[in-house]
């Protein structure tokens, strides 16, 4: 299905969602990068197998002149905060 719409941002977004479960594609002009680059932001847990699978698939789906700059993983952590003071 992605090959039919290959070269479009929506094809890359759909691939990201299918492989990572959740994620967002940021084009170069959205984050101040170099032309024809893009980043992927996700909170997925990546294994070597997932990374290898995604790397192969993205080459067939992305625009030929576009280059992936990075996959940024964002996670939210919650923990109690403790503060100690000694005099």
VMD Tcl script that draws the C-alpha trace (Angstrom):
set ca {
  {0.00 0.00 0.00}
  {2.84 2.43 0.85}
  {4.55 1.80 -2.47}
  {1.51 3.15 -4.35}
  {1.85 6.49 -2.57}
  {5.66 6.39 -2.29}
  {7.43 9.72 -2.20}
  {4.72 11.48 -0.23}
  {4.89 12.61 3.41}
  {1.68 10.73 4.14}
  {3.25 7.45 2.99}
  {6.16 7.98 5.38}
  {3.73 8.88 8.21}
  {1.69 5.75 7.61}
  {4.84 3.63 7.62}
  {5.99 5.20 10.88}
  {2.63 4.43 12.48}
  {2.64 0.84 11.19}
  {6.19 0.05 12.32}
  {6.47 2.08 15.54}
  {2.82 2.18 16.56}
  {3.00 5.92 17.07}
  {5.16 8.69 15.70}
  {5.34 11.91 13.77}
  {7.35 13.02 10.75}
  {8.94 16.48 11.00}
  {10.06 18.07 7.74}
  {13.27 20.13 7.68}
  {11.46 23.46 7.60}
  {9.52 22.54 10.76}
  {12.63 22.20 12.92}
  {15.15 24.43 11.12}
  {17.13 21.65 9.45}
  {18.78 21.42 6.06}
  {16.60 21.15 2.94}
  {15.41 17.66 1.97}
  {15.96 16.21 5.45}
  {13.35 14.97 7.88}
  {13.17 13.58 11.40}
  {10.88 11.07 13.01}
  {9.68 11.55 16.57}
  {8.28 8.56 18.42}
  {7.95 7.08 21.88}
  {8.33 3.49 20.66}
  {10.73 0.95 22.13}
  {13.10 0.12 19.30}
  {14.82 -3.21 18.93}
  {17.58 -3.95 16.42}
  {15.06 -5.96 14.36}
  {12.58 -3.08 14.20}
  {15.33 -0.64 13.24}
  {16.59 -2.92 10.45}
  {13.05 -3.51 9.13}
  {12.25 0.20 9.19}
  {15.53 1.18 7.48}
  {14.76 -1.10 4.54}
  {11.16 0.00 4.21}
  {11.80 3.75 4.50}
  {14.17 3.68 1.51}
  {11.31 2.46 -0.71}
  {8.66 4.81 0.66}
  {10.37 8.18 1.13}
  {10.96 10.70 -1.62}
  {14.18 9.87 -3.52}
  {15.74 13.25 -2.75}
  {14.80 13.21 0.94}
  {17.09 11.93 3.67}
  {16.24 10.82 7.18}
  {18.26 12.83 9.68}
  {17.30 11.04 12.88}
  {14.73 9.07 14.82}
  {14.14 10.94 18.07}
  {12.68 8.92 20.92}
  {10.68 10.90 23.47}
  {9.56 9.35 26.73}
  {7.83 10.77 29.75}
  {9.11 9.67 33.12}
  {7.48 10.30 36.43}
  {9.27 9.90 39.71}
  {8.94 11.44 43.12}
  {11.20 14.38 43.79}
  {13.07 14.46 47.09}
  {15.08 17.34 48.38}
  {17.52 17.17 51.25}
  {19.27 19.99 53.04}
  {21.92 19.70 55.67}
  {23.37 22.49 57.71}
}
mol new
graphics top color blue
foreach p $ca { graphics top sphere $p radius 0.5 }
foreach p [lrange $ca 0 end-1] q [lrange $ca 1 end] { graphics top cylinder $p $q radius 0.2 }
display resetview
